Amino acid sequence: MTKKSSAKPVSAKSDVAKSGVAKSVAARAPAAKGSDRPAPASIHPSAVIEAGARIGAGVEIGPFCHVGPEVELDEGVRLLSHVVIAGTTKIGARTRIFPFASLGHEPQDLKYQGEPVTLTIGSDCTIREGVTMNPGTGGGGSITSIGDRCTFLANAHVAHDCRIGNNVIFSNGVLVAGHCTVGDFVIIGGGAGVHQFCRIGHHAFVGGLAGVENDVIPYGMALGNRAGLAGLNVVGMKRLQFSREQIQSLRQAYRLIFSNEGTLAERIADIENQPVACDPYVAEILAFIKSPSERSLCLPRQNG
């Protein structure tokens, strides 16, 4: 169910000057104790908030930010300074955006013809310095979406038509090309690049400086350039308190899926007739492999 937004549009009659240069509209104090009145927004005098932008309660907009007319900032969003948000872009509650981030400008796709497209970013995200995110394109569903509680470190890039899940971490300089899907709890190490149309399954780990050109299974660990599977993301699973039995089932499935006997399709069919296939995490991997994809499957490296 979609949450009702508390953001309200900025108009010429609001506390934002008609010239587009914002006045300081409120202090940073929260609502009075026992009061139902939401905390007002705080906008630095040097910020530019275009008419039509929707600014939620308690939003803080720092010096030299620029917020476009079709932008919506939900309650508690913080733009520290020098942040530019354009296009039809929605930022979820309590997300923090650091200097020189550029969000929502037209996609870097030569096929883009100006069609209506959107960028949506979830709640409680952290977007660090120099991060860029583009909206979708008409050829890819017209939307780029980012889940809740994600962290994007300095100079990371999310291209058009990507779908990024919840609790994802992009380290510094991660570059994800168009039409990629990144599942929940994925971590991508610094400087890694992901080829367009790739899928990275839930709980996967991609090592720093990796070049990912194929789909990475859920719970997998991909390393190298070009990236190959190097086992399962056991460290990540332990951090999230997966049980010993759950991890053992995934290890068993991994060995069976990537053994040297028969074809991949034959091995999948064989696993589906074994008790291990009843494990929901194993079933998730099998469903991922069987799903249609534009890319091949990332396989274990032959040299180990």
N, C-alpha and C positions, 0 to 999 in steps of 0.2 A: 504494500500500500504506500502510495506516494505521500510524504509528509507535506502538510500545508506550510508554505513558506511565510515567514514573518517579514520578508523584505517589502519595502514600500518604494514606489517610484519617486524619483527626484523630478520636480517640476520647476517652472520659472517662479512659482509662488513659494517654493521651499526656502530653506536657509542657504541654498546654493545660488550664488549670484548668476544673473542672466548671461554674463560673459562666459560662464563655464568655469570660472575660477572659484574654488570652494572657499567658504568662510569656515572658521572654527565654530562648529555647531554645538559642541558639548564638551564637558570635561570627561575624564575617563572613569568617573565614579560609577559603580553599579547602581541599580535601582534601590531606592530607599527600602530599608528592612520593613517587611510587612506590606509593601506597596505592590500593586499589580502592574504598575507602569514599567515597561521595559526600559533598560538603560539606553539612552540616546546614542547615536553614532558620533564619533569624533573624527573630524576631517581637517587636515592641516590646510592652512590658507594657500599654500603653493600647489595643492593638488587640483587636478582638473577632473570634474565629474560631469559628464555630459547629460543634458536633459533626457529623461527616460530611463536612466539607470535606476535599478532597484537596490536600495541600501537597507540592510536589516538592522535590527536593534543591536547596539553594542559594537557595531563595526568600527574598526580603527583604520584610518587611511592616512599614511604618513606623507612626508614631504615629496613633492615632485612625482606623484603617481598620476596615472591617466586611466580613467575608467570610461569605457564606451557606452553609448546610449542603449544597447541591448544586453548589457551585463547585469547579472543579478548576484549580489553578495548576501548570503544568508547570515543569520545572527552570529555575532562574535568573530567574524572573519577579520584578520589583521593583515594589512598591506604595509610592510615596514617602511619602505621608501623606494622611489624610482621603479615602481612596478607598473607595467602596461598591460591592461586587459581589454581586449577588443572582441568584436563579433558577438554572436549569440552564445554567451558563455555564462554558465551558472557555477558558482563556487559554494560548496556546502559549509555548514556551520563550523565555526572555530578553526577553520583552515588558516594556516599562517603562510604568508608568501614573502620571500626575502628580496632584497634589491636586485634589479635588472632582470627579473623574470619577465618573460613575454608570453602571454597566454591568449589564444583565440584568434590570432591573425590568420589570414587566409592560408589554406593548406599549400604546402610546397609540392604541388602536383600540377604538371603542365596541362593536364586534362581538365582542371577546374575552370568552370565558366561562370563563376559568380552565383551559383545556385545556393539556396538557403541551407546552411549547415550549422552544426552546433558542437560545442565542447562542454561536457559536464564533469565536474570534479566533486568528489564526495566530501564528507565531513571529516574533521580532525586530521587532515593531511598536513604535511610539512613540505613546502616547495622552496628549495634553497636558491642561492644566487645563480642567475644566468640560465635557469631552466626554461626551455621552450616547449610548448604544447600546441599542436594544430588541431583545428576542428576536422570533421569528416569531409567526404566528397560525395557527390551524387552517385558515383559508381561503387561506393563502399558502404552504403547505408546512411550517409549524411551525418554521422555522429562519431565523435571520439569520446569515450567514457572512461573515467577514473573512479575507482571504488573508494571506500572509506579507509581512514587510518593508514594511508600510504605515505612513504617518504621518498622524495626525489632530491638527491644531493646535487651539488653545484654542477651546472652545465649539462645536465641530463636532457635528453630530447625524446618526446613522444610524438610520433608522426600521425598523419591523418588516418582516420578509421580504425585506430587501435582500440581494443577493449582490455583495460587493465583491471584486475580484480581488487579485492580488499587485502589490507595488511601487506602490501608489496613494498619492497625496498629496491630502489635504483641507486647504486653508488655513483660517485663522481664520474661524469663523462660517459655514462651509458647512452647508447644511441639505438633506438628501436624504430625500425622503418615502418612504412604504412601497412595497414591491414593485419597487424599482429594481434594475437590474443595471449595475454599473460594471466595465469590463474592466481588464486588466493595464496598468500604467504610465500610467494616467489621472492628470491633474493638474487639480484644480478650484480656481479662484482664490477669494480671500477674499470672504465675504458672498454667494456664489452660492447659488441655490436650485434644486432639481431636483424637478419634478412627479412624483407617484406613477406607477408603472408605466413610467417612462422607461428606456431603455437607452442607455448611453454606451459606445461600442466601445473596444477596446484602443488605447492610445497617443493617445487624444483629449485635447484641452486645452479647458477651459471657463474663460473669462475671469472676473475678479473682478466681483461684483455682477450676474452674468448671471442671467436667469430662464429656465431650460431647461424647456420644456413638451413637447418632442418628442425623438425618438431622434437621437442624434449618431453619425454614422458612425465606424468605426475610422479613426484618423489624422486626424480632422477637428478643426477649431478653431471653437468656438462662442463668439460674443460678443454682448453686449447683452441688453436686457430689453424684449420677449421675444427670446430668443436666436435668431440666425441664423448659418448657416455663413459663415465669413470665410476660407475656404481650408483648407489642410492644416497640421498641426502640424509644420512643417519643422524648427523649432528643436529640438523634442523628438526628432525622428528623427535629426538630426545629433548630438545629445548621446549617443544610443545607438548611434552609428556605423553607421547605415544607409548603404549605398553610394549614390553619385551616381546609378547606374543604377536602383536601387530607388526612389529618390525621384522620378526622372523618370517611371518607369512609373506611380506613384501620381498624379502631376500630370496625366499624359495621361488616365488613367481618370477623374479628377475632372472634367476639362473635358468629356469625353464624357458622363458621367452627368448633369451639370447644365447641358448645353447647352439651347438653346431649341427644338430640333427634335424633333417628335413627343412622345409621352407618355413618362413615366419607364419604364414597362414595355417600350415599344418600344426605348428607348435601351439598357436592360439587355440585352435580347435581342440587339441589334446588337453590343454590346461582347463578349458571350460568344462571338461568332464571329470575334473578332479576336485576334491574337497576344498583346496585352496581358493578355488574360484568363488566360493561363497563368502569369502572375506570382502567387505565392501570396498576396502582400499585397493585390493587386487582387481576387483570388478571395475573400479574406476580406471585403472591402467588399461585393462582390456578394451573397455569402451572407447578410450582415447585413441588407441591404436587402430580400432576398426572404423572410427569416424572419418568421413571424407576430408581430405586436406589438399591444399595446393603444393605442399612440400613433402619430401620423403621423411622417413623417421631417422632421428639421430641414433646411431648405433654405437656399441662399444668399440673403442679403438683396437685394431688388430694387434698392435704392438704393446697393449696393456697400458 
